Amino acid sequence: MPAPARSQDFAQWVDRFRAEARAAGITDATLHAAFDGVQHLDQVIALDRAQPEFTRTVWDYLDTAVSPTRVARGQDKLLEVRAVADAAAARYGVPAEIVVAIWGMESNYGSNYGDTPTIDALATLGFEGRRAAWARGQLMAALRILQNGDIPRERMLGSWAGAMGQTQFLPSNFLAYAVDADGDGRRDIWGSMADVTASTAHFLAREGWQRGQPWGLEVQLPPGFDLGRADDALRQSSTQWAAEGVRAMDGTALPALPDASLLLPAGARGPVFLVGPNFRAILRYNNATSYALGVGLLAQRLAGGPAVQAAWPRDLQPLSRNALQTLQQALQSQGFDPGGIDGVLGPATRGAIRRWQRSVGLAADGFPTQDLLERLLQR
């Protein structure tokens, strides 16, 4: 669409949205502040449409997420915010190290939380993004934040996708979970570390964090263990896992964990983790296994704990999205439903891989490799 036509259509879309927002109780003063200078951001649409051809391996992701530099900086930052982080921990039961790890993962401890105006980003996505309905809902939430007086428009900044502040809250999550911990009458996740830490801890507490439980730990499996049991759908107590021979890396007793599952993020050749409800609470902050593992491991290092001890299979190359689609098509054609042909390695695809692996006598770790793809295509 030519730029003048897009600009005119965008202006008309904004006018219609103004009317909807006014009907939903947003004041004219808020609408003027939000939309009088609103801009269509071409780069937001470009980023929204971009899909990386190759997914990062979990070890490559963790090399950055839990790098020595990030650990050292995080330990310094933890000392700086210890008082407010401990206050949030006491109130919500989420350890200071977990909150600071999320802070480090989301904005490199506040040094980079994005400089895109949230209103502009969400209006652009609402106008022509892939998830227009979702963006419209987030934009309405952003208007309510402005109306509540938590932040002025010029300071409501974040990522191109609408996540805001030092721990990257979407507007709807801000409305649900943000906390005015410093008592100044505003929930400021941009400039107040008391509000940042309390809001982040509140999110996790409301999303299932269990006070006093670890997120998980690295473990070792006994010889001959059925790797197909490493499945999030199979949850049992750490006592039951211990009875099957699962051990902590240092040989000590497993911590008390109800509803724990085994995680093989790099397949049979990589490290193994036993994760519980708190790992799943982190997933609700960002639904990516690598992310949740990064938060847990970074928090572990910030608390003086060990790095991952088992070796990662660094010789394995990640499959491209096209290769994953080919794998999914091959699984489907052989009667193993992967839940769709989308090039995304989700639980349904992992389950289909496990079932195929069992059918041919392989260790059922559910992990796709180039060798596995080649074997699938030969059948």
C-alpha positions in Angstrom: 0.0 0.0 0.0 1.5 3.5 -0.9 2.5 5.5 2.1 -0.1 8.3 1.8 -2.9 5.7 1.5 -1.6 3.8 4.5 -1.4 7.0 6.5 -5.0 7.9 5.7 -6.2 4.4 6.5 -4.3 4.4 9.8 -5.8 7.8 10.8 -9.2 6.5 10.1 -8.5 3.3 12.1 -7.3 5.5 15.0 -10.5 7.6 14.8 -12.7 4.4 15.0 -10.6 3.1 17.9 -11.0 6.5 19.7 -14.8 6.1 19.5 -14.6 2.5 20.9 -12.3 3.6 23.7 -14.6 6.6 24.6 -17.5 4.2 24.8 -15.5 2.0 27.1 -14.9 4.8 29.5 -11.7 6.3 28.4 -11.8 10.1 28.8 -11.2 12.7 26.0 -8.2 14.0 27.9 -6.6 10.5 27.8 -7.5 10.0 24.2 -5.9 13.3 23.2 -2.8 12.5 25.1 -2.6 9.1 23.5 -3.6 9.7 19.9 -3.0 13.3 19.0 0.5 12.6 17.9 0.3 8.8 17.2 2.5 7.4 14.5 2.3 4.4 12.3 5.7 2.6 12.8 6.7 0.7 9.7 9.6 -1.0 11.5 7.1 -2.6 14.0 5.3 -4.4 11.1 8.6 -5.5 9.6 9.7 -7.0 12.9 6.3 -8.6 13.5 6.4 -10.3 10.1 10.1 -11.5 10.4 10.5 -15.1 11.3 14.0 -16.4 12.0 14.9 -19.3 9.7 17.0 -21.0 12.4 16.1 -21.5 16.0 18.8 -21.1 18.6 20.0 -24.2 20.4 19.3 -24.1 24.1 23.0 -24.1 24.9 23.6 -21.2 22.6 20.8 -19.3 24.3 22.1 -20.1 27.8 25.6 -19.0 26.8 24.2 -15.5 26.6 21.5 -15.7 29.2 23.8 -17.0 31.9 27.1 -15.6 30.7 29.9 -14.9 33.2 29.4 -11.2 32.5 25.6 -11.3 33.2 26.2 -13.3 36.4 28.8 -10.9 37.7 26.7 -7.9 36.8 23.7 -9.5 38.3 25.4 -10.1 41.6 26.3 -6.4 41.8 22.8 -5.4 40.9 21.4 -7.8 43.5 23.4 -5.9 46.1 22.1 -2.6 44.8 18.4 -3.6 45.0 18.6 -6.0 47.9 16.4 -4.1 50.2 13.4 -3.7 47.8 13.9 -7.2 46.4 13.9 -8.8 49.8 10.8 -6.8 50.7 9.1 -8.2 47.6 10.3 -11.7 48.5 8.8 -11.4 52.0 5.5 -10.2 50.6 5.1 -12.6 47.8 7.4 -15.5 48.5 9.5 -15.2 45.3 13.2 -15.2 46.0 15.1 -12.0 45.3 17.4 -13.9 43.0 14.5 -15.0 40.8 13.2 -11.5 40.4 16.7 -10.1 39.6 17.2 -12.9 37.1 14.1 -11.9 35.3 15.2 -8.3 35.4 18.5 -9.4 33.8 16.9 -11.5 31.2 14.2 -9.0 30.2 16.3 -5.7 30.0 19.9 -6.5 31.0 19.2 -5.1 34.5 17.3 -2.1 33.2 19.9 -1.0 30.6 17.8 -1.9 27.6 14.0 -2.1 28.0 13.3 -0.6 24.6 12.6 2.9 23.3 9.5 2.3 21.2 6.4 4.3 22.3 3.9 1.7 23.5 0.9 3.5 22.2 2.4 3.8 18.7 3.5 0.2 18.6 0.2 -1.3 19.7 -1.8 1.0 17.4 0.4 -0.1 14.5 -0.1 -3.7 15.3 -3.8 -3.2 15.9 -4.1 -1.6 12.5 -2.3 -4.2 10.4 -0.5 -6.8 12.6 -0.8 -10.5 12.6 -2.6 -10.4 15.9 -4.8 -7.4 15.4 -7.4 -8.4 18.0 -4.8 -9.1 20.6 -3.1 -5.7 19.9 -6.4 -3.8 20.2 -7.0 -5.4 23.6 -3.5 -4.4 24.8 -3.9 -0.9 23.4 -7.1 -0.5 25.4 -5.2 -1.6 28.5 -2.5 0.9 27.8 -5.1 3.7 27.6 -6.3 2.6 31.1 -2.8 2.8 32.4 -2.5 6.4 31.1 -5.9 7.3 32.5 -4.9 5.9 35.9 -1.9 8.3 36.0 0.7 5.6 36.4 2.9 6.9 33.7 2.8 9.7 31.1 2.7 8.8 27.4 6.2 10.0 26.7 7.6 7.7 29.4 5.5 4.7 28.4 8.3 3.0 26.4 9.2 -0.6 25.7 9.7 -3.2 22.9 8.3 -3.1 19.4 5.7 -5.7 20.5 4.2 -3.7 23.3 6.0 -5.1 26.4 6.9 -2.3 28.8 9.4 -1.3 31.4 12.3 -3.0 33.1 10.7 -6.4 33.4 8.7 -6.1 30.2 5.0 -6.3 31.2 2.3 -6.3 28.6 -0.3 -3.6 29.4 -2.9 -6.2 30.4 -0.4 -7.8 32.8 0.4 -4.4 34.2 -3.2 -3.8 35.0 -3.5 -7.2 36.7 -0.1 -7.4 38.5 1.7 -4.1 38.8 2.2 -2.8 42.4 2.8 0.6 43.9 5.4 -0.7 46.4 7.0 2.7 47.1 3.7 4.3 48.0 3.9 7.3 45.6 0.5 6.6 44.1 1.9 5.3 40.8 2.9 1.9 39.6 6.2 2.7 37.9 7.9 -0.3 36.4 10.2 2.1 34.4 11.8 4.1 37.2 11.0 2.6 40.6 12.9 -0.5 41.6 10.6 -1.1 44.5 7.7 -1.2 42.0 9.7 -3.3 39.4 10.6 -6.0 41.9 7.3 -6.1 43.7 5.3 -6.2 40.4 7.5 -9.0 39.0 7.2 -11.1 42.2 3.4 -10.4 42.4 3.0 -11.7 38.8 4.8 -15.0 39.7 2.9 -15.4 42.9 -0.4 -15.0 41.2 0.6 -17.4 38.5 1.4 -20.3 40.8 4.7 -19.7 42.5 5.0 -21.9 45.6 6.8 -20.3 48.5 9.8 -22.2 49.7 10.1 -24.5 46.7 13.0 -24.4 44.3 12.3 -23.9 40.6 14.1 -27.2 39.9 17.6 -28.7 39.8 20.0 -30.6 37.5 19.8 -34.3 38.1 21.3 -37.6 36.9 19.4 -40.6 35.7 20.1 -44.2 36.4 21.4 -46.5 33.6 18.6 -47.8 31.4 16.1 -45.1 32.4 13.2 -44.7 29.9 13.8 -41.3 28.5 10.2 -41.2 27.3 9.3 -40.5 30.9 10.9 -37.1 30.5 7.6 -35.5 29.6 5.9 -32.5 31.2 2.6 -34.4 31.1 4.2 -37.0 33.5 4.3 -35.3 36.9 5.0 -36.9 40.3 6.7 -36.1 43.6 10.5 -35.9 43.9 10.2 -38.8 46.3 8.7 -41.0 43.5 11.4 -39.9 41.1 14.1 -40.7 43.7 12.6 -44.2 44.1 13.2 -44.6 40.3 16.9 -43.8 40.8 16.9 -40.1 39.9 19.6 -38.3 41.9 20.9 -34.8 42.4 24.2 -34.1 40.7 26.0 -34.0 44.0 24.4 -37.2 45.3 22.3 -35.4 48.0 18.6 -36.0 48.5 16.2 -34.4 46.0 14.4 -31.4 47.4 10.7 -31.8 48.2 8.9 -31.1 45.0 5.3 -32.1 44.3 4.2 -32.5 40.7 7.7 -32.6 39.3 8.6 -33.5 35.8 11.9 -34.4 34.0 13.2 -32.0 31.3 15.6 -33.0 28.6 16.1 -29.6 26.8 18.9 -31.0 24.5 17.8 -34.6 24.2 19.4 -37.8 25.4 23.0 -36.4 25.2 22.4 -33.3 27.2 21.8 -32.3 30.8 18.6 -33.4 32.7 16.6 -31.2 35.0 13.8 -32.0 37.5 11.4 -29.1 37.5 8.4 -28.3 39.6 5.5 -25.8 39.9 7.8 -22.8 40.1 9.4 -23.6 36.7 5.9 -23.6 35.2 5.2 -20.2 36.9 8.2 -18.8 35.1 6.9 -20.3 31.8 3.8 -18.2 32.3 6.0 -15.1 32.3 7.5 -16.2 29.0 6.3 -19.5 27.5 9.7 -20.7 26.2 11.6 -23.6 27.9 15.0 -21.9 27.2 13.8 -18.7 28.8 12.5 -20.4 32.0 15.7 -22.5 32.2 17.7 -19.3 31.8 15.9 -17.6 34.6 16.3 -20.5 36.9 20.0 -21.1 36.2 20.8 -17.4 36.4 19.1 -17.1 39.7 21.0 -20.2 40.9 24.3 -18.5 39.9 23.3 -15.2 41.6 22.7 -17.2 44.8 26.2 -18.7 44.6 25.1 -22.0 43.1 26.7 -24.1 40.4 26.5 -23.8 36.6 25.2 -26.6 34.5 27.5 -29.6 35.1 26.7 -32.1 32.4 28.0 -31.3 28.9 25.8 -29.9 26.1 25.9 -31.7 22.8 27.4 -28.7 21.0 28.2 -30.7 17.8 24.4 -30.9 17.1 23.1 -28.4 14.6 19.6 -26.9 15.1 17.0 -27.7 12.4 15.7 -24.8 10.4 12.0 -24.0 10.4 11.7 -25.5 7.0 13.5 -28.7 8.2 11.1 -28.9 11.2 8.2 -28.6 8.8 9.6 -31.4 6.7 10.0 -33.5 9.9 6.4 -32.8 10.9 5.2 -33.8 7.5 7.1 -37.0 7.6 5.8 -37.8 11.1 2.2 -37.1 10.0 2.6 -39.2 6.8 3.7 -42.2 9.0 0.8 -41.9 11.4 2.4 -39.8 14.2 0.4 -36.6 14.5 2.6 -33.6 15.3 -0.3 -31.3 15.9 0.3 -29.2 12.8 2.9 -28.4 10.2 4.2 -25.0 11.5 8.0 -25.5 11.9 7.6 -25.0 15.7 8.9 -27.6 18.2 6.0 -27.7 20.6 4.7 -30.5 23.0 2.6 -32.2 20.3 5.6 -32.5 17.9 7.9 -33.7 20.8 5.2 -36.3 21.6 5.0 -37.4 18.0 8.8 -37.8 17.9 8.8 -39.9 21.0 6.2 -42.2 19.6 8.1 -42.6 16.4 11.3 -43.2 18.3 9.7 -46.0 20.4 8.3 -47.5 17.2 11.8 -48.0 15.8 13.6 -48.9 19.0 15.3 -45.5 19.7 15.7 -43.7 23.0 12.4 -41.7 23.2 13.9 -38.3 24.1 11.6 -36.3 21.7 14.5 -34.2 20.5 14.8 -33.5 16.7 18.2 -33.9 15.1 19.5 -33.9 11.5 20.1 -37.7 11.9 16.6 -38.3 13.1 15.2 -36.3 10.2 17.2 -38.4 7.7 16.1 -41.6 9.3 12.5 -40.5 9.2 12.7 -39.6 5.5 14.3 -43.0 4.7 11.3 -45.0 5.9 
